[in-house]
Amino acid sequence: MASTTRKWVIGCGLGCGGAIVLAIVVPLLFGLSMMGPMNRAVDAQKVLTAELGDRDSFAPPPGAPGPDRIEAFLAVRRAVLPLCPRFTEIADDFQRMDDLGSQSDRPDKGEMFRAITQVSGSVLGIVGDIGELNRTRNEALLAERMGLGEYTWLYILVYHSWLGHPVPDADHGPSDEAGESGSRRLEKQKISLIGMMRRHAAALDEGGQAESAAVWRDEADRLERSADAAPFPGGGLPAEWEAAFAARGDELRAAWCGPMAEFELGEVHKSGMSVHTE
């Protein structure tokens, strides 16, 4: 779960929940330098959506993913993984500030000043980093002919359902300009995932696999009623899915980046000089 410091500072850095209002947050020249990665991310996303559909249009085919789809997924992971050290550095900056604040009621002023300076730099830099992550991911998805829906489907099932990594806390603070909080965006992602699960169950039914369809339909029903953010918590994926992931298990494990996870499945949208993530 994100720390209070991290939520508050990133929340302000992203316009309190995802909106980046450049004219307020940073000087114009620095704002323009941040807009480069964001503009490229938005452009790449438009092309990806136009060619392969949006997240909610993805209908998972019956059965577990074949080796070719897992290889495509891994290719995208290999493309974005070089960005992991930057997000790790940012996470470390926030952690150092949290640690200083928890050591005593009156932490060393010099150390606190240095920590605040590092965190401030991280907040300013993370905007461009998120844009670069989105651009790199979208371009890699396009190259692999994998839409964001399929990528989200595999990402959640691999990293949260199979490997058990917790779904990151995306609540950066108050609502953004569109009235959407981080929690609301996470809820939208969950709703999208449940829709995929139901379409997957329907495809299994059509393929004469009623028993397998019931497993996914029941889990979609359970997820809809629960506070869980991912299906099959604590394991429990159907055996064929476990086997498909296990065949490339070492590579899938190595391609995880915890500090980057909070931003991996986001989308960026631009309106005038404002960009928001969701």
ZIVEN-V203689 format. One record per backbone hydrogen bond with DSSP energy under -1.0 kcal/mol. CO is the residue of the C=O (numbers start at 1). NH is the residue of the N-H. E is the energy in kcal/mol with one decimal. If there is no record, write none. Layout:
BEGIN
co=CO nh=NH e=E
co=CO nh=NH e=E
END
This chain:
BEGIN
co=3 nh=7 e=-2.8
co=4 nh=8 e=-2.6
co=5 nh=9 e=-2.8
co=6 nh=10 e=-2.4
co=7 nh=11 e=-2.2
co=8 nh=12 e=-2.1
co=9 nh=13 e=-2.8
co=10 nh=14 e=-2.7
co=11 nh=16 e=-6.7
co=12 nh=15 e=-1.7
co=20 nh=22 e=-1.1
co=20 nh=275 e=-1.0
co=21 nh=24 e=-1.2
co=21 nh=25 e=-2.4
co=22 nh=26 e=-1.8
co=27 nh=31 e=-2.7
co=28 nh=32 e=-2.6
co=29 nh=33 e=-1.7
co=30 nh=34 e=-1.7
co=31 nh=35 e=-1.7
co=34 nh=38 e=-1.3
co=35 nh=39 e=-3.4
co=36 nh=40 e=-2.3
co=37 nh=41 e=-2.1
co=38 nh=42 e=-2.6
co=39 nh=43 e=-2.5
co=40 nh=44 e=-2.4
co=41 nh=45 e=-2.2
co=42 nh=46 e=-2.1
co=43 nh=47 e=-1.9
co=44 nh=48 e=-2.4
co=45 nh=49 e=-2.7
co=46 nh=50 e=-2.3
co=47 nh=51 e=-2.1
co=48 nh=52 e=-2.7
co=49 nh=53 e=-1.9
co=54 nh=57 e=-1.3
co=55 nh=58 e=-1.3
co=66 nh=70 e=-1.9
co=67 nh=71 e=-2.2
co=68 nh=72 e=-2.0
co=69 nh=73 e=-2.3
co=70 nh=74 e=-2.6
co=71 nh=75 e=-2.1
co=72 nh=76 e=-1.7
co=73 nh=77 e=-2.2
co=74 nh=78 e=-2.7
co=75 nh=79 e=-1.4
co=76 nh=80 e=-1.9
co=77 nh=81 e=-2.0
co=80 nh=83 e=-2.1
co=81 nh=84 e=-2.2
co=83 nh=87 e=-1.4
co=84 nh=88 e=-2.4
co=85 nh=89 e=-2.3
co=86 nh=90 e=-1.9
co=87 nh=91 e=-2.3
co=88 nh=92 e=-2.3
co=89 nh=93 e=-2.0
co=90 nh=94 e=-1.9
co=91 nh=95 e=-2.2
co=92 nh=96 e=-2.5
co=93 nh=97 e=-1.7
co=94 nh=98 e=-2.4
co=95 nh=99 e=-2.8
co=96 nh=100 e=-2.2
co=97 nh=101 e=-2.1
co=98 nh=102 e=-1.5
co=108 nh=112 e=-2.6
co=109 nh=113 e=-2.6
co=110 nh=114 e=-2.2
co=111 nh=115 e=-2.4
co=112 nh=116 e=-2.8
co=113 nh=117 e=-2.5
co=114 nh=118 e=-2.3
co=115 nh=119 e=-2.6
co=116 nh=120 e=-2.7
co=117 nh=121 e=-2.1
co=118 nh=122 e=-2.1
co=119 nh=123 e=-2.6
co=120 nh=124 e=-2.1
co=121 nh=125 e=-2.3
co=122 nh=126 e=-2.5
co=125 nh=129 e=-1.9
co=126 nh=130 e=-2.7
co=127 nh=131 e=-1.9
co=128 nh=132 e=-2.6
co=129 nh=133 e=-2.5
co=130 nh=134 e=-2.4
co=131 nh=135 e=-2.6
co=132 nh=136 e=-2.8
co=133 nh=137 e=-2.5
co=134 nh=138 e=-2.7
co=135 nh=139 e=-2.6
co=136 nh=140 e=-2.2
co=137 nh=141 e=-2.7
co=138 nh=142 e=-2.3
co=139 nh=143 e=-2.1
co=140 nh=144 e=-1.8
co=141 nh=146 e=-2.6
co=147 nh=151 e=-2.2
co=148 nh=152 e=-2.6
co=149 nh=153 e=-2.4
co=150 nh=154 e=-2.5
co=151 nh=155 e=-2.8
co=152 nh=156 e=-2.5
co=153 nh=157 e=-1.9
co=154 nh=158 e=-2.8
co=155 nh=159 e=-2.6
co=156 nh=160 e=-1.7
co=156 nh=161 e=-2.2
co=157 nh=162 e=-2.2
co=158 nh=163 e=-2.3
co=159 nh=165 e=-2.7
co=170 nh=172 e=-1.2
co=176 nh=179 e=-2.2
co=180 nh=176 e=-1.5
co=181 nh=185 e=-2.0
co=182 nh=186 e=-2.2
co=183 nh=187 e=-2.1
co=184 nh=188 e=-2.2
co=185 nh=189 e=-2.0
co=186 nh=190 e=-1.9
co=187 nh=191 e=-2.5
co=188 nh=192 e=-2.4
co=189 nh=193 e=-2.2
co=190 nh=194 e=-2.5
co=191 nh=195 e=-2.0
co=192 nh=196 e=-1.9
co=193 nh=197 e=-2.4
co=194 nh=198 e=-2.2
co=195 nh=199 e=-2.2
co=196 nh=200 e=-2.5
co=197 nh=201 e=-2.2
co=198 nh=202 e=-2.1
co=199 nh=203 e=-2.1
co=200 nh=204 e=-2.1
co=201 nh=205 e=-2.4
co=202 nh=206 e=-2.4
co=203 nh=207 e=-1.4
co=204 nh=209 e=-3.0
co=205 nh=208 e=-1.8
co=209 nh=213 e=-2.4
co=210 nh=214 e=-2.1
co=211 nh=215 e=-1.3
co=212 nh=216 e=-1.6
co=213 nh=217 e=-2.6
co=214 nh=218 e=-2.7
co=215 nh=219 e=-1.9
co=216 nh=220 e=-2.2
co=217 nh=221 e=-2.2
co=218 nh=222 e=-2.4
co=219 nh=223 e=-2.8
co=220 nh=224 e=-2.1
co=221 nh=225 e=-1.2
co=222 nh=226 e=-1.2
co=232 nh=235 e=-1.2
co=238 nh=241 e=-1.0
co=238 nh=242 e=-2.0
co=239 nh=243 e=-2.5
co=240 nh=244 e=-1.9
co=241 nh=245 e=-2.4
co=242 nh=246 e=-2.7
co=243 nh=247 e=-1.6
co=245 nh=248 e=-1.4
co=246 nh=249 e=-1.6
co=248 nh=252 e=-2.4
co=249 nh=253 e=-2.7
co=250 nh=254 e=-2.1
co=251 nh=255 e=-1.1
co=253 nh=256 e=-1.4
co=258 nh=261 e=-1.1
co=260 nh=263 e=-1.9
co=263 nh=266 e=-1.0
co=267 nh=278 e=-2.5
co=269 nh=276 e=-2.7
co=271 nh=274 e=-2.0
co=274 nh=271 e=-3.3
co=275 nh=20 e=-2.8
co=276 nh=269 e=-2.5
END
